[in-house]
Amino acid sequence: MVMMPAGSASTGTGTQSLSAMINPIGALTAPASATLAPNITAFQPFSGNVSLSYQARTTPAGGGSIGLSMSSDFAPAGGPSIASGALTYTCSGASLGSACSGTQTVSTTAQTPVLTLPASACTGGGGACSNPNPNSVNLTFTLTDSPAYPTGTYSAKITFVISAT
């Protein structure tokens, strides 16, 4: 057995490079369902609110968006019709980005705008990023109430899509 004299030590060092690829990304949460309530006055539009929560990070050259699409009309057939322009919405209160402008008519053939995200946008943290985490935007839906609609319950599925570049 060999003894090392007191005070002598052996040390070594090493280095390692770490890298991370930080990509643009978006996350979106929508309520599972929403109800359009009738107006107090007969044959005035039904209305309802939906609040979306979202998080985003965009590149300095990019941006992003949230859009709304519907793959089918109200069911069962014979009642309100998205294809006839019966469902519209307005956007407000975006805490990051710009909410849609004016009244948007929902379509079963094209995505309609909800929000536009700028380049270099980010959620949370303050500074160059928005303070809220998550961010939010509100939509107010309006559905025409025609005396020609048969009584009953009608439903349609909305899909919200977020993109970030």
C-alpha positions in Angstrom: 0.0 0.0 0.0 1.4 3.4 -1.1 0.5 6.4 1.0 0.2 9.9 -0.6 1.8 12.6 1.4 -0.7 14.9 3.1 -1.6 17.9 1.1 -1.0 16.3 -2.3 -4.1 16.0 -4.5 -5.0 15.2 -8.1 -7.6 17.1 -10.0 -8.9 17.1 -13.5 -11.2 19.2 -15.6 -13.3 18.6 -18.6 -15.6 20.6 -20.8 -18.8 19.8 -22.6 -20.8 21.8 -25.1 -24.5 22.1 -24.7 -26.9 23.3 -27.3 -30.6 23.7 -27.6 -32.7 24.4 -30.7 -35.5 26.8 -29.6 -38.2 26.7 -32.2 -41.4 28.8 -32.7 -44.3 27.2 -31.0 -48.0 27.8 -30.1 -50.4 26.2 -27.6 -54.1 26.8 -27.4 -56.9 25.9 -25.0 -60.6 26.3 -25.8 -63.6 25.4 -23.7 -65.1 22.0 -24.5 -68.5 23.6 -25.4 -70.3 26.9 -25.5 -74.0 27.7 -25.6 -75.6 30.4 -27.7 -78.4 32.0 -25.7 -81.5 33.5 -27.2 -82.2 37.2 -27.0 -85.0 38.5 -24.8 -86.7 40.0 -27.9 -88.2 37.4 -30.3 -86.3 36.6 -33.5 -83.2 38.6 -32.5 -79.9 36.8 -32.8 -78.6 34.2 -30.3 -75.2 35.1 -28.8 -72.5 33.5 -26.7 -68.9 34.2 -25.7 -65.8 32.0 -25.9 -62.5 32.8 -24.3 -59.4 31.2 -25.7 -56.1 30.9 -23.8 -52.9 30.7 -25.7 -49.1 30.7 -25.4 -46.7 31.6 -28.3 -43.1 32.1 -29.3 -42.4 33.5 -32.8 -39.1 34.1 -34.6 -37.8 37.6 -35.4 -38.7 37.1 -39.1 -42.0 35.3 -38.5 -45.2 35.8 -36.7 -48.3 33.6 -36.2 -52.0 33.4 -36.1 -55.1 31.8 -34.6 -57.8 30.8 -37.0 -61.3 29.2 -36.8 -62.6 26.6 -39.1 -65.7 24.4 -39.3 -65.8 21.3 -41.3 -69.6 20.9 -41.3 -72.8 22.8 -40.9 -75.2 22.7 -38.0 -76.9 19.3 -37.4 -79.5 18.2 -37.8 -80.2 19.7 -41.2 -83.0 22.2 -41.7 -82.1 24.7 -38.9 -79.5 27.4 -38.9 -76.9 27.2 -41.7 -73.3 28.2 -41.6 -73.3 28.0 -45.3 -75.9 30.7 -45.5 -73.9 33.1 -43.3 -76.0 32.7 -40.2 -73.0 32.4 -37.8 -70.7 35.4 -37.2 -68.3 36.5 -34.5 -66.2 39.4 -33.3 -62.9 39.3 -31.5 -61.7 41.4 -28.6 -59.3 41.7 -25.7 -56.2 40.1 -27.1 -53.4 40.2 -24.5 -50.7 39.4 -27.1 -51.1 40.1 -30.8 -54.0 41.7 -32.7 -57.5 40.4 -32.4 -59.5 40.1 -35.7 -61.1 43.3 -36.9 -64.8 43.7 -37.6 -67.4 41.0 -37.9 -66.2 37.7 -39.3 -68.6 35.3 -41.1 -67.9 31.6 -40.2 -67.4 29.4 -43.2 -67.3 25.6 -43.8 -64.9 26.0 -46.7 -62.2 28.4 -45.4 -60.5 29.3 -42.1 -61.4 32.7 -40.7 -59.0 34.9 -38.6 -59.2 35.2 -34.8 -55.8 36.7 -34.0 -52.5 37.7 -35.6 -49.2 37.3 -33.7 -46.3 39.7 -34.5 -42.7 38.7 -35.1 -40.6 38.2 -32.0 -43.7 37.6 -29.9 -43.5 35.5 -26.7 -45.8 34.7 -23.8 -44.9 35.4 -20.1 -41.8 36.8 -18.5 -42.3 40.5 -19.1 -39.8 42.6 -20.9 -40.1 41.9 -24.6 -42.6 39.2 -23.8 -46.2 39.7 -22.7 -46.8 39.6 -19.0 -49.8 37.3 -18.9 -49.2 33.6 -19.1 -51.3 32.3 -20.7 -52.6 35.0 -23.0 -56.2 35.3 -23.9 -58.6 36.6 -26.6 -62.4 36.7 -26.5 -64.9 35.8 -29.2 -68.5 36.8 -29.3 -70.6 34.6 -31.6 -73.9 35.7 -33.1 -76.4 33.3 -34.7 -79.4 34.5 -36.7 -82.7 33.5 -35.3 -85.1 33.0 -38.2 -88.8 32.2 -37.7 -88.3 29.6 -40.5 -86.0 27.4 -38.3 -87.7 24.3 -36.9 -87.6 24.0 -33.2 -85.0 21.8 -31.7 -81.3 21.7 -30.6 -78.7 22.2 -33.3 -74.9 21.8 -32.9 -71.7 22.3 -34.9 -68.1 21.7 -34.1 -65.6 24.6 -34.2 -61.9 23.9 -34.6 -59.3 26.6 -33.5 -55.8 26.4 -35.0 -52.7 28.2 -33.8 -49.6 28.6 -35.9 -46.2 30.2 -35.1 -43.3 30.8 -37.4 
